[in-house]
Amino acid sequence: MRIVFLGRYNTTENISGPEYVARNVFYQIKKRNRDTSFVQYFFDGTKYSLFQKLFGSEIIKDSSDSIYRKGIIPLFIFLLREKPEVIHIITFERFAFVAFIYRLFCKVKIFYNVHGIVYYENNVLRNGLKVFFILKDKIFEHILFRYSDLQLFLSKRSIKLAENYFNIRHEKVAIVPNGLEEVYIEPKINSIEESEKPLQIVFVASLKRPEKGIEFILKALQSIPFSFVAYIIGDHKVNDEIVNQGTLHYMPIMEHRALMEFFSDKHIFISASHYEPFSISVLEAMYQGLVPIMTSETGLSEYIEDGIHGYVCNYGDTKSLVDILTLLHSDRSMLERASTAAKEFALQMTWEKIVERYYLPLYKKLSSEKLL
């Protein structure tokens, strides 16, 4: 089966969630189906000229990896030559409209990974975007939902949000979770059973992303009635603070492996977002044995069993969040059981297992030809 991925491929450590998904899904599919390639665009307007955006073509990685950067015209020619059975739009990028033009001439199935609802994000979460760019995004997002053959959503909540703005046909929808990369980290001595030791709480936030719930978490920390140590990771000040009975440390953004090492001796990870289509960070924390506390607005909350693999509360419900933290602080055996269950859950969510369980069956539905 010939498969062409269209999106943004990034080889660095500090990448966005959609780029992380794109790299891992492509890598896993490529291992199983050698006739798979990835094409991205000349995105950076300060680096690439209009001529390159229209006519440019280059190899990003060697031919065995089949990762290319192409302008609009070379991409169309590439598709005509390769004749893919599936074009997988793995990140939201407007250059992928070429896939729909190509389909006017050749038979092909088009998949689209819905990492978030772009129209909602542009109008509600982002300030200062030019109307021209908002309009272009809205038009292309409409095309994706109207004409792609399968849309891979991360949660039921994300589907409901999309239905507020677009006509979503449920026969063209699948719910597919994100996965994680397995990284071995030498375990550290953890004080999880020692009730007199303060809980170690982690939260990832950005002052540029108010939907991540930094105000909610700071309010909750003020109400915690026991000793704790909290860490907020993000692009903010780095001064430590005393918060009620605890200490709050502001930490810089870390590369992937450094973050996993940082997680390895902590107890609890909180996702306090009011908009979070999935949250790979929570899954990575669970992999390191942290007990997750998630808002119901966090997409991953739909996959766990509340009270077993972690805990769920509503965004802004400070009392519920503090009650859960107090329970875990006072009952360290419960905290340990939840930590073990979280780790076991995460081990079933590696990219290899996610691709085998979800992606390959969806590809195979389109063709009787088996992947290699």
N, C-alpha and C positions, 0 to 999 in steps of 0.2 A: 504494500500500500504506500503510495506516495503522499507524504504529509509535508506541508509548508507552514511553518509558524511565522506570523507577522507580529511584531511588537518591538519591545526595547530590551536588548540583551546587555547586561552589565556584569563585568567580571570582577569588580571591586568589592570590598567588604561592606562599605556603607552604601546600601542600596535601598530603594523603596520596597514596600511589600509586594506590589505587582511585579517588579523586576525580579525579586527573590523567587516568586512563583514561576515566572517565565523561565528562568534559568534552570530550575529544578525539574519542572515538568518536561522541558525540552530534553534535558540530559537523560531522564529516565526513559522517555519514548525513543530517543536515539539509540539507547542501549539495546532496545528490543526490536527496533525497526530501522535498519541502516539507511533506508531511503527516506530520510527525514532531514529537512534543512530549516534554517532560521534566517529571516531577512529583517533587518531594521533599516531605518531611514537616516538621512543626514540631518539630524534634529537641530543641532546647535547653529542658530543663525549667525552668531558672531564668529563662528569658525568655518562654516561652509557657505559657499556662494549659491545664488539662485541657479546657476548653471549646474552645479553639483546636485542640487535638490531635484532638478529635472532629468539630468543625463548622467550623473555620477554613478560609479560602480567600483566596489573594492571588496577584497576578502578580509574579514576581521580575524578569523582563525583559519588554519590550514584546511585544505579540501576534505580531509577525513572528518573534520568537525562540521563542515558545511554551514558556516555562519558568515553572512554577507551583509554589506551595507549598500543599498541601491537607491537611486533616484526613481521618480515616478515611471519614466519610460523604460529604463532597464528592468524594473520590477515587473511591469506588464509583459515584457519580452521573456523574462525568466519564467513566469507562470505559463506562458504559451509553450515554451520549450519543455518545461518539466511536467506539465499536465497533471497536477496533483489531484488526488481523489478527495483530499481534505485540506482546506485552508483553515488554520486555527489562529484566530486573532486573540492572542494571549494577554495583551495589554491594550488599553484604550489609546489608540494612536490614529489620528485622522488620515495619515497616508494609506491606511489599510482599506480606504474606499476603493482602491484599485482592485481588490478581490471581487467586489460586486460588479465592476466593469468587466472583469475577466469572465465572470459567470454569464454574461450576455452572449459569450461566444463558445463557452465550453461547460460541460457538466462538472459540477464540483459541490461538495457540501462544505458549509462554512460554520465553524464553531466560534463562540465568543465567550471569554471568561469575564464575568461581571464582578469586578473587584469593588465597585461602589457605584452609586447612582450619580453620574457626573453632573447632570442638570441640577440636582439638589445641592451637591457640594459647591458648584459655582455660584448659586444664588443665595445659599444660606450660610455656608461655612467660609467662603473666601471673599475678601473685600478687595476692591480696586481692580478687578478684572475688566478689561474693555468689553463693551457690548458686542463688538464684532467677533471676538473670540468666544464669548458665551453663546452667540448665535450659531457659530460654526460647530461648536461642540454639541449643541442641542440637535442640529440637523443630522450630524453623523451618528449620534446616539440613537436617534429615531430610526435611522437606516439599519443600525445593528439590531435593534429589537424587532423591527418590521421584517427584515429580509434574511437574517441569519437563520440557519436550520436548527441550531441548538444553542441555547444560552445557559451557561454554567454559573448558577448563583451560589453564594456561600451560605445563605440561610433563608428561612421563610420570611423573616422580618425584612430582608433586603428585597424580596419579591414584592411584598406589600408596599414598600416605599416606592418601588419602580412603577407600580400600578397607579400611583397618584399622578404620574406624569405621562405614562405611555400605555399603549394597549399591549398587554403581555398575554401571549397565547400559551396556556399551560402545557399544551401538548409539545411545545418546543422548549420546555424548561427542564433542567435537571439541577438538583442540589448536590454540590460537590465540595467537600471541605478542603482547606489547605493542609499542608503537611509540614514536616520539619526535617532538617538535616541532622543526622546522627553525629554527635561530636563527643568523643570520650574525654571526660574531665576526671582527674583523680579526685575521689571523694574526700571531703574535709570532715573533721570532727564536728558534729552538730549537736547543739544543746537542746534538741527537741523534747527530750523527756524531763529536763530539769525545769520544774515549774518556777523556780526562783529566777531563772535567767530571762531577760527581756526578749519579747518576740522581735524578730528581724523582719521588717515589712518593706517590700519593694513596690515602687510605682513608677511607670514610665510616662512622662508628660512633656509637653512643649508649650511655651507661652504663645507660640504662633498658632497652636491648635487648641482653642478653648473647648472644642467638643470632647477632648480627652479627659475633661473633668477635674482639672487641677483645683478649682475652687471647691468642688465637692469633697475631694480628698483632704484638703487643708482644714475644712470645717469639721470633718470627721475626726481628724487627728486631735483637734482641740477638745474633743469629748471623750477620748479614750481614758478610762479610769485606772490604768495600771502602767507600769514602766514598759517602755518599748523603744526600739530604735528603728527609724524609718529612713528610707533612701528614695529620693525623687531624681530620676535620671532624665536629663533633657538639656535644652539650650537656654539655660537660665543662670542666675547668680549661683555662686559656689560657696557662699557663706553658710555655716551651720547655725541652727537655731534650737532653742529649747521650746518645745511645744507641750504645754500642760505637763504631763509626767514623763514625756519622752524627749528624745533627741532627733532632730531632723537634719539629715545630710543631703545637700544638693550635689549631684554627681554629673559629670559631663557625659555626653553620648559616647558609647563604646562600640568598637568593632565586635563582630559576631562572637568570636571565640572568647574575647575578653569579657563580654557580657555573660556568656555561659559560665565562665569561671567565677564571675562575681555572684551569680545566682547560687553557686554550689553549696554555700553554707548559710543560706537564708531560709526563712520559714514560710512566708506568705507573699503572694503577688496579687495586687489589686488592679483590676481594670475598671475604672470609674467613668467610662465614656458614655455619652448620650448618643453617639453615632460611631459604631465600630462594626463593619460588616463581618469581620471574623476575629482577628487578633492573633497573629503568629507569635507575638511576644508572650502571651499567656501560655500557649502550647509549649514554647521553649522553656518557660519557667517550670511548667509541670514536668517536663522531661528531667529537670534537675531536682525534682522532688518538692518544689514549692506548692503549697496549697493555694489554689486560685480562688479569689472572691471576685465575681464578675457582675456587672450590671446585666439586666435582662436585655439591654440594648446591644450587648456584645454578642456577635453571631455565634461564637464558640459555645455560648451558654446553651444553645439548642442541642448540642451533641453530648453534654455531660449529664450525669444523674446528680441533681442537687442534693447536697448532704453526703454524697459518696465520693465523687471525684473532685468535688469543690463545692462552692456555695454561690448562690445567685441572689441579688437584691436589685431593687429598682433604682434607677439613677435619681440622685438627690435624697434618697431615704437614709439619712445619716444614722437614725436610730437602729435600723436593721443592720447596717454595716458595722456599727460599734458593737451591737449585740453578738454578731458572729465572731468578731475579733475577741471579745471578752470570753465567749465560750471556748474558743480554741486556746486562749491563754490559760484558762483555769483547768481545762481537761487536756493535758498533753498526750494522753493515750489516743484521744479522738484526733488530735492534730497529727499524730504519727500514722494512724490508720488512713487518714485522708491523704497524707503525703505519699504513702505507698500506692494508694489507688490512683492518685494523679500521675505518678510515674508509670504505672502499668497502662493507664489510658494513653499516655503520650507515646509509649513504645509501639502502640498499634497505629500511630498516625505519622509514621515516617513517610517520606516521599515515595519510596519504593512500594510501600503497601497501599498508599493512596492511589498511585497510578495503576497498580494491579487491580484494585478493588473498584475503581470508578472510571478512570480514563480509558483503559483498554477495552472494557465492555462497550463503552459508548462508540469507540472507533469501530469495533467489530460489528456493531449493529448496522453500520453503513455498508459493510462489504463482507462477502463470504470468504474473502482472502484473509488468512490469518497473518498476524504480525509475526515477524521473525523472532 
